[in-house]
Amino acid sequence: MDKFTTLTGIAAPMPLVNIDTDMIIPKNFLKTIKRSGLGANLFDEMRFDREGNEIADFVLNQPQYRETQILIAGDNFGCGSSREHAPWAIADFGIKCIVSTSFADIFFNNCFKNGILPIVLPKEQVELLMKDAEKGANARMTVDLETQEITTSDGEVITFDVDSHRKHCLLNGLDDIGQTMEKAAAIDSFEATASAVRPWV
């Protein structure tokens, strides 16, 4: 998993509320167990018509938002089923940070496990960031995980909270396996001692 330290990028406004995981990645794309390739179908039913043509007015199809790395979203983002394919698709598209007033719990947890930083802010601050994102490609925001600050294109600074353990994992690029490997020396020591004490096991 890539480290998340400081991100400066284009933010896309998506003020819709209750965007569920089926809207993020429809069920017909869940046949794969690979994390790559799903970005092409992110928000598939909103991005494309039935013939597979882009829907021009969908935000991520607009030229200024095609390189979006930050998503400013409406309330209750990631609700619905617990599919981990949803953060897989978001990450594969290139989005590394999502800001909302609230997230569904399972989706929120899955984001951290896949290198995505979900940030919860009060409604007033999300609306401020939404307006900033509406400026388009010239409105680049900076998200600094170390200092826990978002800086708007106008230089306004908004602080955010994040769990200290999750922050450590993102800063160091540690998923569940990576966290285990951090303790490799202790595990090896335990196994050596256990083998000496109980050689018959």
C-alpha positions as CSV (number, residue, x, y, z in Angstrom):
1,M,0.0,0.0,0.0
2,D,1.3,3.4,-0.9
3,K,2.1,5.9,1.8
4,F,-0.3,8.8,2.3
5,T,1.5,11.9,3.5
6,T,0.6,15.1,1.7
7,L,-1.8,15.2,-1.3
8,T,-2.3,18.3,-3.5
9,G,-4.8,17.7,-6.3
10,I,-8.0,18.6,-8.0
11,A,-11.1,18.1,-5.9
12,A,-14.4,17.2,-7.5
13,P,-17.8,18.2,-6.0
14,M,-20.4,15.4,-5.6
15,P,-23.1,16.8,-3.4
16,L,-25.5,13.8,-3.7
17,V,-26.5,12.2,-0.4
18,N,-26.6,8.5,0.3
19,I,-24.3,7.4,-2.5
20,D,-24.2,3.6,-1.8
21,T,-21.7,1.0,-2.8
22,D,-23.8,-0.2,-5.7
23,M,-23.7,3.3,-7.2
24,I,-19.9,3.4,-6.6
25,I,-19.3,0.0,-8.3
26,P,-22.4,-1.9,-9.6
27,K,-22.8,-5.6,-8.6
28,N,-22.1,-6.9,-12.1
29,F,-18.4,-5.8,-11.7
30,L,-17.8,-7.8,-8.5
31,K,-16.7,-11.0,-10.2
32,T,-13.0,-10.1,-9.9
33,I,-10.8,-10.5,-6.8
34,K,-8.2,-8.2,-8.3
35,R,-7.9,-4.6,-7.0
36,S,-6.8,-3.2,-10.4
37,G,-9.1,-2.4,-13.3
38,L,-12.2,-1.4,-11.4
39,G,-11.6,2.3,-11.8
40,A,-12.9,2.1,-15.3
41,N,-16.3,1.3,-13.9
42,L,-16.4,3.6,-11.0
43,F,-19.9,5.2,-10.7
44,D,-20.6,3.2,-13.9
45,E,-24.4,3.8,-14.1
46,M,-23.9,7.6,-13.5
47,R,-20.9,7.9,-15.8
48,F,-22.2,6.0,-18.9
49,D,-25.5,5.4,-20.7
50,R,-26.7,2.0,-21.7
51,E,-24.6,2.1,-24.9
52,G,-21.5,2.8,-22.9
53,N,-21.2,6.4,-23.9
54,E,-20.1,9.0,-21.4
55,I,-22.8,11.1,-19.8
56,A,-21.3,14.5,-20.4
57,D,-22.8,16.3,-17.3
58,F,-21.5,13.8,-14.8
59,V,-18.8,15.5,-12.8
60,L,-16.0,12.9,-13.3
61,N,-16.6,13.1,-17.1
62,Q,-16.1,16.8,-17.2
63,P,-12.6,17.7,-18.5
64,Q,-11.6,19.7,-15.4
65,Y,-12.3,16.7,-13.1
66,R,-10.9,13.8,-15.0
67,E,-7.7,13.9,-12.9
68,T,-9.6,14.2,-9.6
69,Q,-7.8,12.9,-6.5
70,I,-10.1,14.4,-3.9
71,L,-13.8,13.9,-3.7
72,I,-16.1,16.2,-1.8
73,A,-19.2,14.2,-1.2
74,G,-22.7,14.4,0.3
75,D,-23.8,12.9,3.5
76,N,-23.7,9.1,4.3
77,F,-21.2,8.2,1.6
78,G,-20.6,4.5,1.0
79,C,-23.8,3.2,2.5
80,G,-25.4,-0.1,1.4
81,S,-23.6,-3.4,1.1
82,S,-20.2,-4.0,2.5
83,R,-18.3,-4.7,-0.7
84,E,-14.6,-3.9,-0.5
85,H,-14.7,-3.5,-4.3
86,A,-16.0,0.1,-3.7
87,P,-12.8,1.5,-2.2
88,W,-10.8,-0.7,-4.7
89,A,-12.6,1.1,-7.6
90,I,-12.1,4.5,-6.0
91,A,-8.4,3.9,-5.4
92,D,-7.9,2.5,-8.9
93,F,-9.5,5.6,-10.4
94,G,-7.0,7.7,-8.6
95,I,-9.0,9.2,-5.8
96,K,-7.0,9.2,-2.6
97,C,-9.2,11.3,-0.2
98,I,-12.9,11.6,0.3
99,V,-14.5,14.4,2.5
100,S,-18.0,14.1,3.7
101,T,-20.2,14.9,6.8
102,S,-20.6,11.1,7.4
103,F,-19.6,7.7,6.0
104,A,-21.1,4.2,6.4
105,D,-19.0,2.4,9.0
106,I,-17.8,-0.6,6.9
107,F,-16.9,1.6,3.9
108,F,-15.1,4.0,6.2
109,N,-13.0,1.2,7.7
110,N,-12.3,-0.3,4.2
111,C,-11.0,3.0,3.0
112,F,-8.1,3.0,5.5
113,K,-7.2,-0.5,4.6
114,N,-6.9,0.5,0.9
115,G,-4.8,3.7,1.3
116,I,-7.8,6.1,1.0
117,L,-8.2,8.9,3.6
118,P,-11.9,9.5,4.5
119,I,-12.3,12.8,6.4
120,V,-15.4,13.7,8.4
121,L,-16.2,17.4,8.8
122,P,-19.1,19.5,9.9
123,K,-21.7,20.4,7.2
124,E,-20.5,24.1,7.0
125,Q,-16.9,23.1,6.3
126,V,-17.9,20.5,3.7
127,E,-20.1,23.1,1.9
128,L,-17.1,25.5,1.9
129,L,-14.9,22.8,0.3
130,M,-17.7,21.9,-2.1
131,K,-17.8,25.5,-3.4
132,D,-14.0,25.6,-3.7
133,A,-14.1,22.3,-5.7
134,E,-16.7,23.8,-8.0
135,K,-14.1,26.2,-9.3
136,G,-12.6,23.4,-11.4
137,A,-9.1,22.4,-12.3
138,N,-7.5,25.6,-11.0
139,A,-8.9,25.0,-7.5
140,R,-6.3,22.6,-6.2
141,M,-6.6,21.6,-2.5
142,T,-3.9,20.2,-0.2
143,V,-4.5,17.5,2.3
144,D,-1.7,17.2,4.9
145,L,-2.2,14.0,7.0
146,E,0.8,14.8,9.3
147,T,-0.7,18.1,10.4
148,Q,-4.3,17.0,9.8
149,E,-5.1,20.1,7.7
150,I,-6.9,20.8,4.4
151,T,-5.8,24.0,2.6
152,T,-8.3,25.3,0.1
153,S,-7.3,27.0,-3.2
154,D,-7.7,30.3,-1.5
155,G,-5.4,29.4,1.4
156,E,-8.1,28.8,4.0
157,V,-7.0,26.0,6.4
158,I,-9.4,23.5,7.9
159,T,-8.3,21.0,10.5
160,F,-9.7,17.4,10.8
161,D,-9.5,14.5,13.2
162,V,-8.2,11.1,12.4
163,D,-7.6,8.0,14.6
164,S,-3.9,7.9,15.6
165,H,-3.5,4.2,14.7
166,R,-5.1,4.7,11.3
167,K,-3.0,7.8,10.7
168,H,0.2,5.8,11.5
169,C,-0.9,3.1,9.0
170,L,-1.6,5.6,6.2
171,L,1.6,7.6,6.8
172,N,3.7,4.4,6.6
173,G,1.7,2.6,3.9
174,L,0.6,-0.3,6.2
175,D,-2.4,-2.5,5.4
176,D,-3.3,-5.4,7.7
177,I,-0.4,-7.6,6.3
178,G,2.0,-4.7,6.6
179,Q,1.0,-4.2,10.3
180,T,1.7,-7.9,10.9
181,M,5.1,-7.7,9.2
182,E,6.1,-4.8,11.5
183,K,6.1,-7.4,14.2
184,A,8.1,-10.0,12.2
185,A,11.1,-10.0,14.6
186,A,8.8,-10.6,17.6
187,I,7.0,-13.3,15.8
188,D,10.3,-15.0,14.8
189,S,11.5,-14.8,18.4
190,F,8.3,-16.3,19.7
191,E,8.4,-19.2,17.2
192,A,12.0,-19.9,18.0
193,T,11.3,-20.0,21.8
194,A,8.2,-22.1,21.3
195,S,10.1,-24.6,19.1
196,A,12.8,-24.9,21.8
197,V,10.3,-25.4,24.6
198,R,8.0,-27.7,22.6
199,P,10.1,-29.4,19.9
200,W,7.4,-32.0,19.4
201,V,4.8,-29.5,18.1
